[in-house]
Amino acid sequence: MMAPARDTLRMTGEEVAAFLDELTIGALGTVDAHGFPHQANISYIAEPERIAMTSFAKSQKVRNLERDPRASLLVERTEAYHEYQGALIRGRIEISRDLPTILALSYELEARAVAAGRAVPPVDHERVAPKRVALFLSTDRVASWDHRKLDGRY
């Protein structure tokens, strides 16, 4: 009996880690005050047990997270259907207002974006960091897919 396509296209933990290291932006999903999904693109760094991000402290996503720490991060590559790859990470966000943590993460996110070839506007991290927070998403549940594993068979 043939394995279901869902099982066939699931990535291993190592494949998910490599995929997340390769890409630099995902869609962070939070729950708004009315219980509806709120999504916003965000740069991230995948760490061993969590996803690290920064945001302005007064942003809608942070206000949502202060009310309800449940969140998801969707990272996808969608050039062609037979090559779709993605990971959906769900967990809870820890918000840090520790300035050295925010600064270190901001510099690391910038370096990662530059290394990936993304255009990055000049930022005065020392001036902006006090207005930001660090966000750490636990990786409680990870769903993944890699359509390349199907070899065009659906």
C-alpha positions in Angstrom: 0.0 0.0 0.0 1.3 3.5 -0.9 1.9 6.0 1.8 -0.5 9.0 1.8 0.9 12.0 0.0 0.8 14.0 3.2 3.3 11.6 4.8 5.4 11.5 1.6 5.8 15.2 1.4 6.5 15.9 5.1 10.0 17.2 5.8 12.3 15.7 8.5 13.4 17.9 11.3 16.8 18.4 9.7 15.1 19.3 6.4 12.8 21.9 8.2 15.9 23.4 9.9 17.8 23.7 6.6 14.7 25.2 4.9 14.2 27.8 7.7 17.9 28.7 7.6 17.7 29.3 3.8 14.7 31.7 3.9 14.6 34.9 5.9 10.9 36.1 6.0 7.7 34.5 7.1 4.2 35.5 7.9 3.6 35.8 11.7 0.0 35.0 12.6 -1.5 36.4 15.9 -5.0 36.7 17.2 -6.6 40.1 17.2 -8.9 41.6 19.9 -11.9 40.2 18.0 -10.5 36.7 17.7 -9.6 37.0 14.1 -6.2 36.1 12.5 -3.8 39.0 12.0 -0.8 38.2 9.7 2.2 40.3 9.0 5.5 39.6 7.3 8.5 39.4 9.6 12.2 38.6 9.4 13.2 35.7 11.6 16.1 33.5 12.8 15.4 29.9 13.5 17.1 28.8 16.7 17.2 25.2 18.0 14.0 25.3 20.1 12.4 28.6 19.0 12.1 31.3 16.3 13.6 34.7 17.1 12.2 38.0 15.7 11.9 41.7 16.5 9.1 44.2 16.1 8.2 47.7 17.2 6.6 47.5 20.7 3.5 49.4 19.6 2.8 47.3 16.5 -0.5 45.6 16.2 1.1 42.1 16.3 2.8 42.9 19.7 -0.4 44.3 21.1 -2.2 41.1 20.0 0.6 39.0 21.6 0.4 40.9 24.9 -3.3 39.8 25.0 -2.8 36.3 23.7 0.6 34.8 23.2 -0.5 32.1 20.8 1.0 32.6 17.3 2.2 30.9 14.2 4.9 31.5 11.6 4.3 30.4 8.0 7.4 30.2 5.8 6.9 29.1 2.2 8.5 28.9 -1.2 5.8 28.9 -3.8 7.4 29.4 -7.3 5.7 26.4 -8.9 3.1 24.0 -7.4 5.3 20.9 -7.9 8.1 22.6 -6.0 6.1 24.1 -3.1 7.9 23.9 0.2 6.8 25.3 3.6 6.7 25.1 7.3 4.0 26.2 9.7 5.3 26.6 13.3 2.8 27.1 16.1 3.5 27.9 19.7 3.5 30.7 22.2 5.5 34.0 22.0 7.7 35.2 24.8 8.1 39.0 24.6 11.5 40.4 25.8 12.2 44.1 26.4 15.8 43.5 27.3 17.8 46.1 25.3 21.0 44.0 24.8 18.9 41.1 23.5 17.0 43.3 21.1 20.2 44.9 19.8 22.0 41.6 19.3 19.0 40.2 17.5 18.6 43.3 15.4 22.2 43.1 14.2 21.9 39.4 13.5 18.7 39.8 11.5 20.3 42.6 9.4 23.4 40.4 8.8 21.2 37.5 7.8 19.2 39.6 5.3 22.4 41.0 3.7 23.9 37.5 3.4 20.6 36.4 1.7 21.0 39.3 -0.8 18.1 41.3 0.4 18.3 45.1 0.2 18.5 46.5 3.7 18.0 50.2 4.4 20.4 51.8 6.8 19.2 51.5 10.4 20.5 53.2 13.5 20.0 50.1 15.7 21.1 51.9 18.9 18.5 54.6 18.4 15.7 52.3 17.3 16.2 49.4 19.7 14.5 51.1 22.7 11.3 51.2 20.6 11.4 47.5 19.8 10.9 44.2 21.5 12.3 40.7 20.9 9.8 38.0 20.1 10.6 34.3 20.7 8.1 31.7 19.3 8.3 28.3 20.8 8.2 25.5 18.3 5.4 23.5 20.0 4.0 22.1 16.7 5.6 22.1 13.2 3.8 21.1 10.0 5.9 20.9 6.9 5.6 20.1 3.2 7.9 19.6 0.3 6.1 18.9 -3.0 9.4 18.1 -4.7 9.3 14.7 -2.8 6.2 13.7 -4.9 8.2 13.7 -8.1 5.1 15.2 -10.0 2.8 12.4 -8.8 -0.4 13.5 -7.1 
